[in-house]
Amino acid sequence: MTHALVNQSEGIPLSVLATSEFDSWLQQQSEVTKTWLNSLSFKGQGVLLIPNFSDGKLQEVVYFVENTNALWACGDLSNQLPAGTYLITNDAVSSKLIATSFALGCYDFNAYKETKPQTVKLALADKSTFDEVITYVKGVNIVRDLVNMPAGDMMPQHLAEIMADMAEEFSGSFSQIVGDELLEQNYPTIHAVGRASANKPRLLDLRWGDKNAPKVTLVGKGVCFDSGGLDLKPASGMRLMKKDMGGAAHVLGLAHMIMAFKLPVNLRVMVPAVENAVSDNALRPGDVIKTRKGITVEIDNTDAEGRLVLCDALAEVVTEKPDTLIDFATLTGACRIALGTELPGFFSDDKALVAGLEQAAENVQDPVWHLPLHKAYKDMLNSSVADMTNCASGPFGGAITAALYLQEFVDESISWVHFDVMAWNLRKLPGRPVGGEAFGVRAVLKYLQDKYQ
C-alpha cells in the first residue's frame, strides 16, 4: 500500500543496521542504554524499541538484520512496530530498499472487506527517493490487485476499462477490437478461444510515448478465467484460474512504471483478453484454426488456450518491428514443476538480451531463470492435418514446447523474450503476502532503463 509511505522529515527515528554492527553501535550508547539492553539480553537481532528514559515515550527504533542490502529484510517490519510514523535515517540507497520492502509488505487486497487505517507509516525525507519508491510499489501493486480481483469483476471488458484509464492518465491512446470484429480484422484464434463466453473476447491496444523513439512492445496473456474449455479442468485446477490473466496484469504494472518514469521509448501494450468458457459453440479438440499469420493449428487440448490468444497478438505486433518485444503469460504448469512457483522462467535466443536481463535481475533482486528454446522439441508440435498442434501430446518439456509454439509467430530478427510466470504467492514471505504477485517486472524495468536511458 503506497499510503504506508509519507514524504516528510518528521517521525520517530528508525535505523536499519546489520547484526554485525551491533557491538560497535552499542559502544556509542549511554551507560543507561547499555545497562537496559543488558537486562533485556538483546544481542543485535530484530527490532529494538528504545524509550526515552525520562518520560517513557518511544525515542527511536533500531532494526538489526543479517544483511542491510537484502531487498526483503524489512518486508515484515510494519507488523513489528507500534502505531506511529517512523523516519528512516539510513542513506539514500538503503532507504530506497527499506521503504520498498516495507510498503510492499503492507499490501492488503481489501476491495471486498472493510479497510483498516494504516497505523504504521514510514517517512522518507527526500522527495525524489519517495517518488521513485512510490512508483515501484504502485506498479507491483497494480499487478497484485488485478490478479487478486475475482473473475466476475475482472473480465475482458473490465481490463479494457483499466487500460483506457491508464492511457488517459499518461496521455496515451487506447483502442480495442471486440467480439466478431476480431474475425473481420483477422484475429481468429483470439475469437475462437473467447467466443463461448458471454463476456466478448477483445484485443486491447495501448500506445504511449514518442513515435520516433525505440519501439518497446509488451504483450500479456489476458485469459480472465480459464475453465479449460471442453477439456475441463478439475475443481482443484480451476480454483485459482482468476489468475490466468496474470500476464496482462504484469504488462500493465510494467507499463505503468515505464510511463511514470517517462522512459524514452515508443511503447505499445497489447492484451488479448478472453474467458475460456464452455458452451455449445466452444472450441473443440481436433478443430483446426487458421491463425492471423496464416499458420494452421490443430487443437490438441482446449486448455492450452493461452498460446492461442497470444499468437495472433504477436503476429500483429511484429509487423511494426519493435526494438524489444516482451510477453508475459501464466502459460504452463510445466514451468512451475521445473522451477517452482516463485522463480519465473524466461525464453530468448538473443544472447545480449539474456545477459542484460540476468544482470538487471541481480541488480534489483528480482530473480529470473533462463530456459532453452530447444529446437529439437518442435517436432512434438507436429500435426497430421495442420501445420502444427497447439500443444504436445506428452507431459514432458511443456514449458519449452509452449515457448517454441510462440516463437513461430515472432520474426527471428526481433529481440524477443517470453516470460512464463506463476503470478501467485502460495506462501507468505517477507513483503510478499499470499495471493497475486509480480514476477520479473522489476527486472525487466531495470533492463529497459539500462538499455534506453
N, C-alpha and C positions, 0 to 999 in steps of 0.2 A: 504494500500500500504506500503510495507516494506521500500521503499525508502523515506518514510516520516521520518524515523529514521536514525540518523548517530551516529557513535561511535567516539566521540571527547569530549574534555574538554573545548571547547571554545564556546561561544554563549551568547546571552542576557539572564541574569539570570531569571529563571522562578520558582516561588514558588507557590505551591497549598496549601492553608490554609482553615481551617474551618471558617465559618462565626462567630462562637462563639469565635474565636481567634482574631477577628478584633480589639477589643478595646485594648487588650494587645499589639498587633502588632503596633497599632497607637501610643501608648505611647513611642515606641522606635524610632519613626521617627523624623526628624529635624523639627524645627518650620516652615520652609518654606513649607515642605511637608504637615504638618498639616493644615496650612493656605490654601494651594492649594486644599486639599481634602475637607475642609470645604466649599470652594466656589463651589465645584462640588456636594455637598450634598451626597457624596459617603458613604454608610452605610455598606459596607462589603459584598456585594453580586455581583458576576460576575467578569469580567475581569477589572483589574486596570493597566493601562499603565502609568508608572512613568517616566517622562522625566528627563534628566539632565538639571537642571535649568540654567546652564551656557551656554550650546550650543544648547539646544532644542532637542537633539537626545534622542531616547528611551534608558533609563538607565536600567530598569528592569520591569518585569511583575509579578503581584501577582494575582492569580485567587482564589477567595473566593467561596467555595461550602458548601453545607449543611453538607456533610459527605465525608471526605477525603478518607475513606476506601471503598466507593462505586465504583465498577468497572467502571461504565459508566459515572462517574462525569465529565470526560474530553473528552467524546465522540464527542462533537461538538466544542472543543476548537480550532481546526485548522481553523474553519470558523470565529473565533472571533479575530484572531491575524493578524497584518500587516505582510507583507513578511519579512522573516528573519529566522535565526536559533536560537533556544532557548534552553538554557542549564538547565536541571532540577536540582534544588538544594535540593529537598526532600531526605529523607533517602531511602535506597535500596528497602524496601518493598513498600513504597508509589510510588517510581519512576517506579517500575515494573507495578503497576496498571495504573498510569498516562500514561506511554508510550504505554501500550497495548490498552487502550481505545482510545487514541489519534490516533494511527496508524490504528486501525480498523475503526475509523471514517473517515479516509482519503480515504477509499476504493472507487474506481470508476471502474465499468466494462466498459472498453474503447476499447475492441477488434475491434469494428466496427465504431469508431469515432476518430477524431483527438485528440491526447492526449495533455493535457496542463501540462507544467512543474510544479512540486511541489514547490510552493513558500514559504510555511511554513514548517519548519523542526524542529524536536525535537532531541536534542543531549543528549546522555547518556554517561557519562564518564567511567563507569565501564563496561569492556568488557564482563564479564560473564552475567551481567544483560542484556546487549544489545543482546547477542546471544540467551538468553532464550526468550526474548520478540519477537525477530525476528522469532524464531521457532514457537511460539504460533500463531503469526499473519499470517505467511505463511500457517500454517495448516488450519486455519479458512478460509483464502482467497482462498485456493485450493477448498474448498467446495463451496464457493460463485462463483468462476469462472466457475466451472463445471456445476453448476445448472443454471447459467445465460446464458451459451452458447446455442445459437439456436440449435434445434434438428437436423437440417440439417448438422451441423458441430459437433454433439456430438452423433453419432450413435455407435453401438457396436464396430465397427472397430476402431473408434476414442478412445473409452475407452480402448481398447486393447493397442493402441499405448502409451497412457498415463501411463498405468500400466507397460508396458515394459520399458519405460523410467525411471520410478520410481524405478523399480527393478535394473536397471543398475546403477542408481545414488548411491544406497546404497549397491551395490554388492550382491543383492539378485538374485532370479531366477524367471522366468515368463514362463507360458505355457498357451495354450488355446485350446479349443475344438470347432470346427467351423461347422455350418450347419448340414448336415446329419451325421457327425461324432458323434453328440450328440445322435442320435438313436443307432448308432453302439456301443457306450460306455454307453448306458443305462441312458440317461438323457431325458426321453420322454416329461416331462412337459415343460421344457425349450424350446425344439424344437417345441412343439405344440403351444405355445404362440407366438413364433417368426417366424414361418415358412411362414406366409403370407407376410412378408416384403421382399423387395429386398435387405435389409441390413441383412445379415445372422445372426441368433442367435449364441451366443457364451457363453462359460463358461470360465471365466478368472481367473487365479490362480497365485498369487504371494506368494513367500516364502522368509523368511529372518530370520537371527539370528542363535544362537547356537542350534543345533538339540537336545542337551542334556538339554536345559533349559525348563522351564514350557511352555506348549503349549497354546498360545493365538490365537484364530481364530476369524476373523471378516468376516461377510457375509453381502453384501449390495445389495439391490434391484436395478437392473440396467435397468429399463424399460425406454429406451431413449426417447420414445414418446408413449403416451397412447391415442389412439383414442377411446378406449373402446371396440374395436373389433366389431363383429356383433351387440353386444348390445351397439350401438354407443352413445357416449356422445353428449349432446347438445353443441353448439358452446361455450357457456359461460363456460361449464365444461371442454372443451378441450383447452381453450386459454393458460393456464399455464402448460400444460402437458409435456412441455420440462423438467419440474422439477421432473418428475416421476422417474428419475434416481438419485434422491436426496439421497437415501440410499447408493448407490455406491459412490457418492461424499463424504458422511460422513465417510465411512470407509477408503477412500483413504486419506482424510485430516487427519484422526486419525492415519492411518498407517504411514504417513509422519512424524508426531510428534513422534511416537514410535521409528521409525528408527533414526530420527535426534537426539533424546535424548538418543539413544543407550540403550533402556530399555532391561534388561537381560531376554529376552523371545524368544521362538521359534514361530515366527509369521507366520500365514497363512492368506491371504486375498483372499476371493472368491467372484466374482461378476458374477451372471447370467445376461447377457446383451442381451436385445431383443428390438425390436419395436413391439408394439401391433397394427398391421395394419389390413386393410380389403382387402381381395382378394378372389378368387374363392376357395382357399384352407385354408381359415381362420378357426380357431377353432369355433365350433358351440355350442349354448346352447343345452344341452341334450347329448352331446358327453360324452363318458367315457374314461378316460385315466388311464393306469396303471403306477403309479409313480415308481421312482427308488427304493423306499423302498418296493414296491410290493402292496401298498395300492391302491385300485381303487377309482377314484374320478369322480363323475358326475358333469359336468359343468352346474351350475345353471345360471351363468352370466359370460360372457366373459370379463366383466370389472373388475372382481375380479381375475386379472391375476397375480398380484404381489406375492401372496402367492403360486401360482403355480410354478413360476420360483424359488422362494426361497426354496420350499420344497425339490426339487431334490438336490440343493446345500447343504442344511442342512443334508440331508440323507447321503451325501458323507463325509462331514467334521466330523460328529460324529463318523465315523469309526476309526478315529485317537484318539478318546477320549481326546479332548482338556481339559486343566485345567480350562479354561474360554472360553465360546462361546458367542459372542455378534453379534446380527444382527440389522441393521438399515434399515428402509423402510418408504417410503411415502405410507402407506398402506391403511388407511381408512379415509374417511371424518367423520366417527362417532367419532373418537378420537378428531378431531378438534371441533366438536359440544360439546363434553364433556368438553374439556379443553381450547378451544380457539386455535388460531393459533400460539401463542408464548410460550406455555408450552408443551413440549414433554411428552407423556406418555410412561411408560415402564412397562413390564410384566416380572415377575420372581417369582418362588416358592422358590428360595434359599434365606433364611432369612438373612444369613450373607452377601450375595452379595447385597441385597436390602439395608441393614443398611449401608454398606460400601459406596455404591453408593450415597445414600442420604447425608451422611456426606461429601463425596467428592464434591458433587454438591454445598452444602452450603459453603464449604471452598473456592471454586473458583467462587462463584456467577454465577453458570450456572444451573438454576433451572430445575428440572425434577419431574415427579409425578408418583408414583407407582399405577398401576391399577391392579385389581384382575383377575386371571385366574380362573374364577368361573366355576367349572366343570359341574354344572347343565346345563349350556348353551350349552354344547357339543351336546345335543340332537337336537339342531337347525340345526346341520350339517348332520342329518340322511338322507339317500337316500334309495329309494325302489329298486334301480337297481345296486347300487355300495356300497362300504364300507362307503363312505361319499360324501357329496357335497362340492364344493369349497366355498360356502358362504350360509348364512341363507337366507331364502326367505323373512323374515320380516325385518323391518327397525331398530329394537331395538338391543342394545348391540353389534353393528357391530365390534367395536374395539376388544372386548373380544372374539367374535367368530372367528375373524381372527387370534388372538393370539393362541387360542385353536387349530385351524387348524395347525398352525406351530408346536405347541408342540407335535403333533402326530408324528413328524419326528425327535424329539430330545429325546435321552435316558434320563430317569429320573435321572441317576447318574451324569449327566453333569451339571455343573454350567452354566446356560444359562440365558440370558436376551435379550428381544426383545424390540426395540425402534420403536415407531410409531410417525413419525415426519412430520411437515409441509414442512420444507426445504425452506421456503419463508417468507420474511417480507412483510406484506400487508401495513404497515405504516412505516414511517420514525421515528426512535428513536435515541437518542444519541448513536453514534458509530455503528449504525445498519441501513444502508440505505435500501430502498425498493428493493426487489429482493432476490436472493439466500442467504441462511443463514445456519450456522451450529448450530444445537441444540443438547445439551448434549455431544458434542465431548470433550470439556474441562473437564467436569465432569467425563467422562469415562477415559480419560487420567490420571486424578488425582487418580481415583480409582486404576488403573493399577499400577501407580507409588507407591502408598501406599502399594499395595499388593506384588509387586515383587522387589522393590528396597531395 
